Amino acid sequence: MNLNRFLKKFVSGSAAALALFLAATPARADLTSLELQALSTVTPLDLINWKVGDTMSYQLSMVFGKGTMVKSVNKDEGTALWLHQDINIMGQNQTADVLINKADGKILKMIQNGKEVQIPDDKVEVISQDYADVTVPAGTFSSIHIVAKTKQVSKIEMWANPSETALDGALKQIMATTFGNMTLELTSFKRN
């Protein structure tokens, strides 16, 4: 088993999970024509409104060990921001820096362990979404529960609540991997 290769795939899977949440955020289909007209005269807001210092910390559990993951915004470049991610499992560390367009959430650049890598283009297919309460070490939250898959990941489950936490609001995530399920659970967060 090559843990370093697994961690690289995990970081790509995390990018897919971020895309999953942004793609599955429910759009309002119940707007009246008057509301639509009013919206058309307003300058659109950025999809991503995270701030430098926003941080989410997780416990990471897998069949072969436990670890931690911390993701935080460490730089704002005006129209885009850098999301930094540190993963530590079984004494091995993996870092990833992802440049994200604020307007649409598109990943513009990805760097793993100091080297630029290809941006994952694994399209996310949402299977279902509903609302559910979820309990994690950071507390109990109401959440959007999304089930999805990609060509490379047979199943991703994500519980998220960005309005009560920070960043993408990921509270819990379960991702099927070749080594069994990988689970992330929120332990703490900081919103600036």
N, C-alpha and C positions, 0 to 999 in steps of 0.2 A: 504494500500500500504506500503510495506516495502522498504524504500529507500536504506537502507544498503545492502539488498539482491540484489536490482537492480544494485547498484554500483559494487558489486562483479561480476555480470554477464557482466556489461559494460567493466570491466578490461579484462575479458576473451574474450569479443568481440574485444577489442583493439588488443589483441594478435593475434586473427584470422585475423584482418585487416593487421597487419604487415606481417603475413604469406601470405596473399593474394597478397600484393605488391611484395614480394620476389618471389612468385611462378609465377606471371604474367609478370614479367620483360621480355620483348621480347628477345629471343635468336636469334643469327644471323644464318640464314639458307643459306646465300649467300656467305659463305667463299669459296675461291678457294682451291684446294688441296695444293698449295704452302703455303697459309696462315695457313691451318690446320697443315702442317708439321712444320712450324715455331712456332706455338702455342704449339705443343707437346714437344718442347725443352725448354719451358719457365716454371719457377716455377709458379704455379697458385697463383693468388692474392686472398686475402680474399674477400668474398662477402660483408662483413660489414667492412667499413673502417672509422667508426665514431671515434671521439676523445673525451676524457674527457672534459666536458664543453659544448659540442654541445647541444643546447637547442631549443625546439619548444614550443611556448605558444599558447593556443587556447581559444576561447570563446565557451562555451558549451550551447546549447539551447535544451530544451525539452518542452513538453506540460505543465508540472507543474513547470517550473522554468528555470533560467539561472545560469551559473556558469563558472568556468574556469578549464583548465587542462594544466599542464606543464609537459613535459617529457624531460629528459636530461640524458646524459651519466655521471655517477658519479664515475666509477671505471673501470680500464682496468686491466685484469688479464692475459695478454699475448695472449692466444688463444681464450679468451672470454671477454665480457664486460658486465657491469651492466647498464641497462636502468632503471632509476627511474621515476615514474609517480605519480604526485599529482593531485587529482581531488577534487574540492570544489564546491558543489552545495547545495543550500538551507541550508547553515550552517553546512552541514555534509562533513567530509573529508574522503577520501579513498586514501591510498598509495599502490603502487605496485612496486616491484623490480623484474626485469626479467633478468636472466643471459642468454646471447645469444652467441652462437658459432660464431666467426668471419668468419670462413671458409665457412659455409653453411647456416648461419642464423637460425639454429635450436635453439629452446628454451630449455635450459638445466635445469633451475630451476625457480620457481616463488614464490614470497613471497608477501602476501597481509596483510596489517596492522600488520606487524611483524611476521606473521605465514606462514610457508611454505604450499602451496596448490598444488593440482594436476595440472599438465600442461594440458591445454585444448588440446583435440585431435580431435576437431571438424574439419573435412576435409573441405577445401575451394574448391568450384566449381565455376570456372570463367565462367560467362555467356557471357560477351563481354568485349572488350577493344578497345579503339580508342584514338585519340588525340583531345584535346579540350583546349580552353582558359578558365580560371576560375578566377573570382575576389573574393577576400577575404579581410578582413581588412588590411592584410599585403601588399596587392597590387594585380596586375593582372599578372598571370603566364601562360605560355604554360604548358600543363600537359598531363600525361597519365591518361585517365579516364577508370576506371575498374568497372564493375558491377559483383557482385558475390553473392553467398549464401552459407550457411552451414546448417547442420541439425537443429541447434538451432536458427539461424538468417536467416529469409526468404529473406532479401535483404540487401546488403552492397554496397554502391557506394563510390568510393574513387578517388580523383583527386590528383596526386602526381607529384612532380618534385624535385628529390633529387640533381640534379646537380646545381640548383639555390638556394637551401635552405640548410637544414641540416637533419641529421638522415635519416629516410625513405622518407622524402620529402612530407609527407602528408599535402596537402594544405586545403582540405575540405573532410569531411567524413559524410555520412548519413547512419545511421543504423536503420533498422526497429526493434522496441522493442515492448513488450507487452503493454507499456504505450504510444505508438506512436513513431514517428520518433525522433531520437536523432541526432543532427547536431553539428559537430566540424568545426570551421573555424580558420585558422591560423591568429594570431594577430601580432606575431613577432617571430624571430628566431635568433640564434647565432651559427656561425660555427667557430670552432677553427682551 
